[in-house]
Amino acid sequence: MNVCSRAGCRSEATWFVVWRNPRIHAADRRKTWAACDEHVAYLRDYLAAREFPVDVVPVGAHTEADAS
């Protein structure tokens, strides 16, 4: 079971928020945060506000090749 990455949340993740910081990560390096339905928008918006490239994918559609 993947647990939501939002601080203090212990809910099961149903989404992966896949992102990178272009100032420090090469184009092929992406990070992944797990998110429950309640926090997926919060985590996505947090990263998007910093102008990081962000994708949101369902847990079942994510593979190890999608992130590092």
C-alpha positions in Angstrom: 0.0 0.0 0.0 1.2 3.5 -0.9 0.6 6.1 1.8 -0.3 9.7 0.9 2.8 12.1 1.0 0.8 15.0 2.6 2.2 15.6 6.1 0.1 13.9 8.7 -2.0 11.9 6.3 -2.0 8.1 6.6 -4.6 7.5 3.9 -4.0 5.1 1.0 -2.7 6.8 -2.1 -4.8 6.5 -5.3 -2.7 9.0 -7.3 1.0 9.7 -8.0 2.1 13.3 -8.5 5.1 13.1 -10.8 7.3 16.2 -10.9 10.8 17.6 -11.3 12.6 20.8 -10.3 14.1 22.0 -13.6 16.7 24.0 -11.8 18.3 20.9 -10.2 17.0 17.9 -12.1 17.9 16.8 -15.6 14.9 16.5 -18.0 14.9 12.7 -17.6 14.8 12.8 -13.7 11.4 12.9 -12.1 10.3 12.6 -8.5 7.1 11.0 -7.3 4.7 11.9 -4.4 1.8 9.6 -3.5 -1.5 11.3 -2.9 -5.0 10.3 -1.7 -8.1 11.7 -3.3 -8.3 14.4 -0.6 -4.8 15.8 -1.1 -4.0 15.2 -4.8 -5.0 18.8 -5.8 -3.1 20.3 -2.8 0.1 18.5 -3.7 -0.3 19.2 -7.5 -1.0 22.9 -6.8 1.9 23.2 -4.4 4.3 22.1 -7.1 2.6 24.0 -10.0 2.9 27.2 -8.0 6.6 26.8 -8.1 6.4 26.3 -11.8 7.6 22.7 -11.7 6.5 20.4 -14.5 3.8 18.2 -12.9 1.8 15.2 -14.0 -0.9 13.3 -12.0 -1.5 9.7 -12.8 -3.6 6.9 -11.2 -1.6 4.6 -9.0 -2.2 1.6 -11.4 -0.9 3.6 -14.4 2.5 4.5 -12.8 5.7 2.6 -13.5 9.2 2.8 -12.1 10.3 4.2 -15.4 8.1 7.2 -14.8 10.3 8.5 -11.9 13.5 8.2 -10.1 
